[in-house]
Amino acid sequence: MKARCPNCNEGLGEQVRKYVSDGSPVADFVCPDCDHEWALPL
């Protein structure tokens, strides 16, 4: 899964981890262009 980087808006972040937080699925991403890391609820 990929997601647009909220930091540089150029790169497509690669999913590095998927987990459950407070009963909801969450995925962690990292941008290959700027190394920004972020989490998104799924």
ZATI-189518 format. One record per residue: chain; x, y, z of N, C-alpha, C in turn; residue number from 0. Coordinates in steps of 0.02 Angstrom, whole numbers. Atoms other than C-alpha are relative to their C-alpha. Layout:
N
SITE/chain/nu/nv/nw/cau/cav/caw/cu/cv/cw/resi
SITE/A/X/Y/Z/X/Y/Z/X/Y/Z/NUM .
...
//
This chain:
42
SITE/chain/nu/nv/nw/cau/cav/caw/cu/cv/cw/resi
SITE/A/42/-58/0/0/0/0/45/62/0/0 .
SITE/A/-37/-63/3/59/177/-38/-46/57/18/1 .
SITE/A/38/-60/-17/4/349/21/43/61/-16/2 .
SITE/A/-36/-62/17/50/525/-35/29/31/64/3 .
SITE/A/-35/-29/-57/176/606/82/-30/68/18/4 .
SITE/A/28/-64/-20/96/748/184/53/54/10/5 .
SITE/A/-55/-48/-12/267/830/206/23/32/-66/6 .
SITE/A/-27/-28/63/333/849/28/-52/-2/-57/7 .
SITE/A/53/7/50/173/803/-70/25/-25/-68/8 .
SITE/A/-28/25/63/286/728/-203/6/-76/2/9 .
SITE/A/-14/71/-5/334/556/-142/-61/-41/19/10 .
SITE/A/50/48/-22/226/403/-119/31/-42/54/11 .
SITE/A/-27/36/-57/259/332/52/-13/-74/-4/12 .
SITE/A/7/73/-4/287/146/73/-25/-19/69/13 .
SITE/A/25/24/-65/190/56/209/55/-41/32/14 .
SITE/A/-53/36/-36/314/-5/340/-28/-41/58/15 .
SITE/A/28/37/-56/196/-69/475/-76/9/0/16 .
SITE/A/73/-2/-7/12/-109/504/-17/-29/69/17 .
SITE/A/17/23/-67/-65/-126/678/-69/26/20/18 .
SITE/A/65/-22/-26/-222/-99/782/11/45/60/19 .
SITE/A/-4/-48/-56/-238/52/897/-70/19/21/20 .
SITE/A/67/-15/-26/-392/74/1006/-55/-33/-42/21 .
SITE/A/49/38/38/-482/-57/901/-5/19/-74/22 .
SITE/A/1/-21/70/-447/31/734/66/-16/-33/23 .
SITE/A/-63/14/35/-320/-23/602/36/65/-19/24 .
SITE/A/-42/-58/16/-176/98/573/60/-26/-39/25 .
SITE/A/-59/17/39/-33/95/447/51/56/7/26 .
SITE/A/-56/-47/-1/137/179/464/32/1/-69/27 .
SITE/A/-31/-9/66/218/249/307/65/40/8/28 .
SITE/A/-60/-41/3/388/322/262/10/21/-73/29 .
SITE/A/-10/-27/67/426/434/112/72/-14/-23/30 .
SITE/A/-68/13/24/575/376/7/35/64/-24/31 .
SITE/A/-30/-62/25/602/556/-55/27/44/56/32 .
SITE/A/-20/-47/-52/609/655/108/8/-34/69/33 .
SITE/A/-7/39/-62/614/516/243/-51/18/54/34 .
SITE/A/52/-16/-48/458/586/328/-38/-64/18/35 .
SITE/A/39/58/-23/363/456/433/-66/25/27/36 .
SITE/A/65/-18/-25/177/463/470/-45/-62/5/37 .
SITE/A/48/54/-9/29/355/520/-68/22/-27/38 .
SITE/A/67/-13/26/-142/342/438/-48/-53/26/39 .
SITE/A/51/50/-17/-300/260/504/-26/-31/-64/40 .
SITE/A/25/34/60/-367/132/382/-75/-10/4/41 .
//
